[in-house]
Amino acid sequence: MDADAFAKARDEMGAESVARLHRVEAAIARAARDAGRDPDDVTLVAVSKTYDAPAIEPVLAAGHRVFGENYVQETKGKWPGLRAAYPDARVHLIGPLQSNKAREAVALFDAIQSLDRPSLAKALAKEIARAREEGARVPTLYVQVNTGEEPQKGGVVPGEADAFIAACREEHGLAIAGLMCIPPAEDPPSPHFALLAEIARRNGLSELSMGMSADFAAAIQMGATMVRVGSAIFGMRG
């Protein structure tokens, strides 16, 4: 493919992504209204993991500003340039985080949604304190709950969530904004969303990151304030 053809294909893919973005935004608004909620109370996180900067840029140019990434290294490789062009963009870490990457994560991300163990809480507390001393912004934190208790997934199990949230607050001085979950693929999602909402309620948390492409309407019905959608916006990954 020559340069002109490649550029044309890129432009067409970008236009398709923007069209899909608008369809997802409309579907979220419908789901919110159907649930008797204000659509503005639900934030769309466009999951841009594995997509390169040229694939993300058209969605930024269309006005969307909240994105989700899975890995520190991938984010370091593509977001500095995008942030330079769009300084109000916000990037959330939605994948697992190693404790030894806490410093980089605090510097890179506007929110970390995968806080799920004491060692990570300790590491994040140290790096957030350092960032505050330096006058830098610090990320919003979400505790990930493994609602299906799946051994291959991150997240604190529901029976330990209350104690873990309390430890984050009391032992580590962390401000917890909300909760995140990824229900088992084979389960009906609504009971998992209801469980997450109940854990949030009894811990005084108002933010719920739950729901993806196939089930965000159900998540919104159950109180999601944030839904995470990737391929429905950017297309299927290669």
Salt bridges, closest charged atoms under 4 A:
GLU25 OE1 - HIS22 ND1 3.11
ASP52 OD2 - ARG10 NH2 2.70
GLU69 OE2 - LYS78 NZ 3.02
GLU74 OE2 - LYS78 NZ 2.74
ASP88 OD1 - ARG65 NE 2.86
GLU104 OE2 - LYS76 NZ 2.63
GLU104 OE1 - LYS101 NZ 3.74
ASP110 OD2 - ARG83 NH2 2.82
ASP110 OD1 - ARG137 NE 3.39
ASP116 OD1 - ARG117 NH1 2.80
GLU127 OE1 - ARG103 NE 3.14
GLU127 OE1 - ARG130 NE 2.97
GLU150 OE1 - LYS153 NZ 2.78
ASP162 OD2 - ARG202 NE 2.71
ASP187 OD2 - HIS192 NE2 2.99
GLU198 OE2 - ARG201 NH2 2.74
GLU198 OE2 - ARG202 NH1 3.80
